[in-house]
Amino acid sequence: MSDEELARWMCLVEGVDIIFDRFEELDIPLSEAESKKFSKRIDKALGKYIKERFNAMLADVRFEKAKAAIV
């Protein structure tokens, strides 16, 4: 897997985690996430989050890879 792919997957996982944490904070049942009301908003939010976070995550991935190569 390339660094770019790994960074995108990590952004997705991080974004999903943030969204579900927010659902818990607002006491919204997770079953609501499948409703049309939330699914479009979640999809849009994840796309925006990945786009905004990608460059920083890519730098993190490359840093961790370089650090692991040194050890």
C-alpha distances in whole Angstrom, upper triangle without the diagonal:
4,7,8,6,6,10,11,10,12,15,15,16,18,20,21,22,24,26,27,28,30,31,33,34,36,37,35,35,31,32,33,30,30,33,33,34,31,28,29,29,26,24,25,25,21,21,23,21,18,19,21,19,16,17,18,15,13,16,15,12,13,16,15,12,16,18,16,16,20,21
4,5,5,6,9,10,11,12,14,16,17,18,20,21,23,24,26,27,29,30,32,33,35,36,38,36,36,32,34,34,31,31,34,34,35,32,29,29,29,26,24,25,24,21,20,21,20,16,17,19,17,14,14,16,13,10,13,14,10,10,14,14,11,14,17,16,16,19,21
4,6,5,6,9,10,10,12,14,15,16,18,20,21,22,24,26,27,28,30,32,33,35,36,35,35,31,33,34,30,31,34,33,34,31,28,28,28,25,23,24,23,19,19,20,18,14,15,17,14,11,11,12,10,7,9,10,7,7,11,11,9,12,14,14,14,17,19
4,5,5,6,9,10,11,12,14,15,16,18,20,21,22,24,26,27,29,30,31,33,35,33,33,30,32,32,28,29,31,31,31,28,26,25,25,22,20,21,20,17,15,17,15,12,12,14,12,8,9,11,9,6,10,11,9,9,13,13,12,15,17,17,18,21,23
4,5,5,6,9,10,11,12,14,15,17,18,20,21,23,24,26,27,29,30,32,33,31,31,28,29,29,26,26,29,28,29,26,24,24,24,21,19,20,19,16,15,17,15,12,13,15,13,10,12,14,11,9,13,13,10,12,15,15,14,17,19,18,19,22,24
4,5,5,6,9,10,11,12,14,15,16,18,20,21,22,24,26,27,29,30,32,30,30,27,28,29,25,26,29,29,30,26,24,24,24,21,19,21,19,16,16,17,15,12,14,16,13,10,12,12,9,8,11,11,8,10,13,12,11,15,16,15,17,20,21
4,6,5,6,9,10,10,12,14,15,16,18,20,21,22,24,26,27,29,30,29,29,26,28,28,24,26,28,28,28,25,23,23,22,19,18,19,17,14,14,15,12,9,11,12,9,6,8,9,5,5,9,8,6,9,12,11,12,15,16,16,18,21,22
4,5,5,6,9,10,10,12,14,15,16,18,20,21,23,24,26,27,28,27,27,24,26,25,22,23,25,25,25,22,20,20,19,16,15,15,14,11,10,12,10,7,9,11,9,6,9,11,8,8,12,12,10,13,15,15,15,18,20,20,22,24,25
4,5,5,6,9,10,11,12,14,15,17,18,20,21,23,24,26,27,25,25,22,23,24,20,21,24,24,25,21,19,20,19,16,15,16,15,11,12,14,12,9,12,14,11,10,13,13,10,11,14,13,11,14,16,15,16,19,20,19,21,24,25
4,5,5,6,8,10,11,12,14,15,16,18,20,21,23,24,26,25,25,21,24,24,21,22,25,25,26,22,20,21,20,17,16,17,15,12,13,14,11,9,12,13,10,9,12,11,8,9,12,10,9,13,14,13,14,17,18,18,20,22,23
4,6,5,6,9,10,10,12,14,15,16,18,20,21,23,24,23,23,20,23,23,19,21,23,23,23,20,18,18,17,14,13,14,12,9,10,11,8,5,9,9,7,7,10,10,7,9,12,11,11,14,16,15,17,19,20,20,23,25,25
4,5,5,6,9,10,11,12,14,15,16,18,20,21,22,21,21,18,20,20,16,17,20,20,20,17,15,16,15,11,11,12,11,7,9,11,8,6,10,12,10,10,13,13,11,13,16,15,14,17,19,18,19,22,23,23,25,28,28
4,5,5,6,9,10,11,12,14,15,17,18,20,21,20,20,16,19,19,16,17,20,21,21,18,16,18,17,13,13,15,13,10,12,14,11,10,14,14,12,12,15,15,12,14,17,15,14,18,19,17,19,22,22,22,24,27,27
4,6,5,6,9,10,11,12,14,16,17,19,20,19,20,17,20,20,17,19,21,22,22,18,17,18,17,13,14,15,12,9,12,13,9,9,13,12,10,11,14,13,10,13,15,13,13,17,18,17,19,22,21,22,24,26,26
4,5,5,6,9,10,11,12,14,15,17,18,17,18,15,18,17,14,16,18,19,18,15,14,15,13,10,10,11,8,6,9,10,7,7,11,11,9,11,15,14,12,15,17,16,16,20,21,20,22,25,25,25,28,30,30
4,5,5,6,8,10,11,12,14,15,16,15,15,12,15,14,11,13,16,17,17,13,12,14,12,9,10,12,10,7,11,12,10,10,14,15,13,14,18,17,15,18,20,19,18,22,23,22,24,27,27,27,29,32,31
4,5,5,6,9,10,11,12,14,15,15,15,12,15,16,13,16,18,20,19,15,15,17,15,12,14,15,12,11,14,15,12,13,16,16,14,16,19,17,15,18,20,18,18,22,22,21,23,26,26,25,29,30,30
4,6,5,6,9,10,10,12,14,14,15,13,16,16,13,16,18,19,18,14,15,16,14,11,13,14,11,10,13,13,10,12,15,14,13,15,18,17,15,19,20,18,19,23,23,22,24,27,27,27,30,32,31
4,5,5,6,9,10,11,12,11,12,10,13,12,10,13,15,16,14,11,11,13,11,8,11,12,9,9,12,13,11,13,16,15,15,17,20,19,18,21,23,21,22,26,26,25,27,30,30,30,33,35,35
4,5,5,6,9,10,10,9,10,8,11,11,9,12,14,16,15,12,12,15,13,10,13,15,12,12,16,16,14,16,19,19,18,20,23,22,20,23,25,23,24,27,28,26,28,31,31,31,34,36,35
4,5,5,6,9,10,10,11,10,14,14,12,16,18,20,18,15,16,18,15,13,16,17,14,14,18,18,15,17,20,19,18,20,23,21,20,23,25,23,24,27,27,26,28,31,30,30,34,35,34
4,5,5,6,8,9,11,11,14,13,11,15,16,18,16,12,14,16,13,11,15,16,12,13,17,16,14,17,20,19,18,21,24,22,21,25,26,24,25,29,29,28,31,33,32,33,36,38,37
4,6,5,6,5,7,7,10,9,9,12,13,15,14,11,13,15,13,11,15,16,14,14,18,18,16,19,22,21,21,23,26,25,24,27,29,27,28,31,32,30,33,36,35,35,38,40,39
4,5,5,6,8,8,12,12,11,15,16,19,17,14,16,19,17,15,18,20,17,17,21,21,19,21,24,24,23,25,28,26,25,29,30,28,29,32,32,31,33,36,35,35,38,40,39
4,6,8,10,12,15,14,14,18,18,21,18,16,18,20,17,16,19,20,17,18,22,21,19,22,25,23,22,25,28,26,25,29,30,28,29,33,32,31,34,37,35,36,39,40,40
4,5,9,11,14,12,13,16,16,18,15,13,16,18,16,15,19,19,17,18,22,21,20,23,25,24,24,27,30,28,27,31,32,30,32,35,35,34,37,39,38,39,42,43,43
4,6,9,12,11,12,15,16,18,16,14,17,19,17,16,20,21,19,20,24,24,22,25,28,27,26,29,32,31,29,33,34,32,33,37,37,35,38,41,40,40,43,45,44
4,6,8,7,9,12,12,14,12,11,13,16,14,14,17,19,17,18,22,22,21,23,26,26,25,28,31,30,29,32,34,32,33,36,37,35,38,41,40,40,43,45,44
4,5,6,8,10,11,14,13,11,13,17,16,14,18,20,18,19,22,23,22,24,27,27,27,29,32,31,30,33,35,33,33,37,37,36,38,41,40,40,43,45,44
4,5,5,8,10,13,13,10,11,15,14,12,15,18,16,16,20,21,20,22,25,25,24,26,30,29,27,30,32,30,30,34,35,33,35,38,38,37,40,42,41
4,5,6,8,11,12,10,11,14,15,13,16,18,18,18,21,23,22,23,26,27,27,28,32,32,29,32,35,33,33,36,37,36,37,41,40,40,43,45,44
4,5,5,9,8,7,9,12,12,11,14,16,16,17,19,21,21,22,25,26,26,28,31,31,29,32,34,33,33,37,38,36,38,41,41,41,43,46,45
4,6,8,8,5,6,9,9,8,10,13,13,13,16,18,17,19,21,22,22,24,28,27,26,28,31,29,29,33,34,33,34,38,38,37,40,42,42
4,7,8,7,6,9,11,10,11,14,15,15,17,19,19,20,23,24,24,26,29,29,28,30,33,31,31,34,36,35,36,39,40,39,42,44,44
4,5,6,6,9,10,10,12,14,15,16,18,20,21,22,24,26,26,27,31,31,30,32,35,34,34,37,39,38,39,42,42,42,45,47,47
4,5,5,6,9,10,11,12,14,15,17,18,20,21,23,24,26,27,30,31,30,32,35,34,34,37,39,38,39,42,43,43,45,48,48
4,6,7,7,9,11,12,13,15,17,18,19,21,22,23,25,26,30,30,29,32,34,34,34,37,39,38,39,42,43,43,45,48,48
4,6,5,6,8,10,10,12,14,15,16,18,20,21,22,23,27,27,26,28,31,30,30,34,35,34,36,39,39,39,42,44,44
4,5,5,6,9,10,10,12,14,15,16,18,20,21,22,25,26,25,27,30,29,29,32,34,33,34,37,38,38,40,43,43
4,5,5,6,9,10,11,12,14,16,17,18,20,21,24,25,24,26,29,29,29,32,34,33,35,38,38,38,41,43,44
4,5,5,6,9,10,11,12,14,15,16,18,20,23,23,23,25,28,27,28,31,32,32,34,36,37,37,40,42,42
4,5,5,6,9,10,10,12,14,15,16,17,21,21,20,23,25,25,25,28,29,29,30,33,34,34,36,39,39
4,6,5,6,9,10,11,12,14,15,16,20,21,19,21,24,24,24,27,29,28,29,32,33,33,36,38,39
4,6,5,6,9,10,11,12,14,15,19,20,19,21,24,24,24,27,29,29,30,33,34,34,36,39,39
4,5,5,6,9,10,11,12,14,17,17,17,19,22,22,22,25,27,27,28,31,32,32,34,37,37
4,5,5,6,8,10,10,11,15,16,14,17,19,19,19,22,24,24,25,28,29,29,31,34,34
4,5,5,6,9,10,10,14,15,14,16,19,19,19,22,24,24,25,28,29,30,31,34,35
4,6,5,6,9,10,13,14,14,16,18,19,20,22,24,24,26,28,29,30,32,34,35
4,5,5,6,8,11,11,11,14,16,16,17,20,21,21,23,25,26,27,29,31,32
4,6,5,6,9,10,9,11,14,14,14,17,19,19,20,23,24,25,27,29,30
4,6,6,8,10,10,11,14,15,16,18,20,21,22,24,25,26,28,30,31
4,6,7,8,10,11,13,14,16,17,19,20,22,23,24,26,28,29,31
4,6,6,6,9,10,11,12,14,15,16,18,20,21,22,24,26,27
4,6,5,6,9,10,10,12,14,15,16,18,20,21,22,24,26
4,5,5,6,9,10,11,12,14,15,17,18,20,21,23,25
4,5,5,6,9,10,11,12,14,15,16,18,20,21,23
4,5,5,6,9,10,10,12,14,15,16,18,20,21
4,5,5,6,8,10,10,12,14,15,17,19,20
4,5,5,6,9,10,10,12,14,15,17,19
4,6,5,6,8,10,10,12,14,15,17
4,5,5,6,9,10,11,12,14,16
4,5,5,6,8,10,11,12,15
4,5,5,6,9,10,11,13
4,5,5,6,9,10,11
4,5,5,6,9,10
4,5,5,6,9
4,5,5,7
4,5,5
4,6
4
